């Protein structure tokens, strides 16, 4: 009996061994999990999935608090995710359970200290395109530019214009010193079926402005999207500042023409341009 007692391991030693194993396992999990990328996230508030990893990209799906997603990829504080229904998009990490600090906008008013040069296409003896019902491009572009001018001034920007009346201005004179140059036009073809928005740029330094304005206008208006294109237009070629030429629909298309002549719609288009410029100066 006494020999058997000597071979028995005391209970407190067994408990200590088990505790040691548990602690070792916990420490192993702790150190091996460090540096691992998260694989899932949940929403802590309502937000939207976007087409790209910045707030300037269009929202494509509304998401709600509690929605869960698998993480596919990420760029800085933005995550590309997918839900059980197969919806994919980018979401800012600060809207989720990832406990990420929200980006801070240093400058509250992005238009402060900015100068924008507006170029209403054509004018005077150069009427530009025209429709069968009598709509003239030179009038549409000037009306749109004047509304845009007032909105940009209200935001705090300095606004210059190549023309603010029905005057003819040579292409070589449609330039100036500014932070952005926007030439406003309406497209036209012999056929009436083509329609929609096209944003043109000349060199790569202008593409960021073109992309940002394109996203804003196409996201907020009813114009069909013909994309962003590189073109050799003199007014955007002859300047060294960020510059774009906007074709805000086809004057030869009845639907686009109706929208061009609608006062409410012009308000919508000009607001989308202001929003695009705001995002451009912020980011």
Secondary structure, 3 states (H helix, E strand, C coil): CHHHHHHCCCHHHHHHHHHHHHHHHHHHHHHHHCCCCCCEEEECCCEEEECCCCCCCCEEEEECCCCEEEEEEEECCEEEEECCCCCEEEEEHHHECCCCCCCCCCCCCCCCCCEEEEEECCECCECCCECCCCCEHHHHHHHHHHHHHHHHHHCCCEEEECCCCCCCCCHHHCCCCCCEEEEEEEECCCCCCCCCEEEEECCHHHHHHHHHHHHHHHHHCCCCEEEEEECCCHHHHCCCCCEEEEEEEECCCHHHHHHHCCHHHHHHHHHHHHHHHHHHHHC
